[in-house]
Amino acid sequence: MIECKIDFTRFAGAGLPSTYHEPDTTIFHEGSLGGEMYVVQSGRIELMCGGNVVCVAEAGDIFGEMALIDGSQRSASARTPTGCTLAAINEQAFLFMVKQQPFFALEVMRVMAARLREMNTR
């Protein structure tokens, strides 16, 4: 599994709306369009490609960032094996956070790079 531990919960606590999702809920489907990324505040998310779990996101992790950044389709599906609380970050909030805290963008890029490296080694 991909391991890149940068704690994003400090950003999620900055006034972002959060929602609770019951176990076995699909957050988004592979191939769908997405206009937000998420911070896991509690619980776990499984990211799946072709029905196979390729990554597990836990409290403090982000997911869904690629579709937000490049405006393309989701590269994976996301589902909740457990109940979880997520904070959604849309493009407006993302740009605000980058402007206020430029290192936020660097941390998102580090997560993306770690995931890409992991996928390349498979």
Secondary structure, 3 states (H helix, E strand, C coil): CCCCCCCCHHHHCCCCCEEEECCCEEEECCCCECCEEEEEEECEEEEEECCEEEEEEECCCEECHHHHHHCCECCCEEEECCCEEEEEEEHHHHHHHHHHCCHHHHHHHHHHHHHHHHHHHC
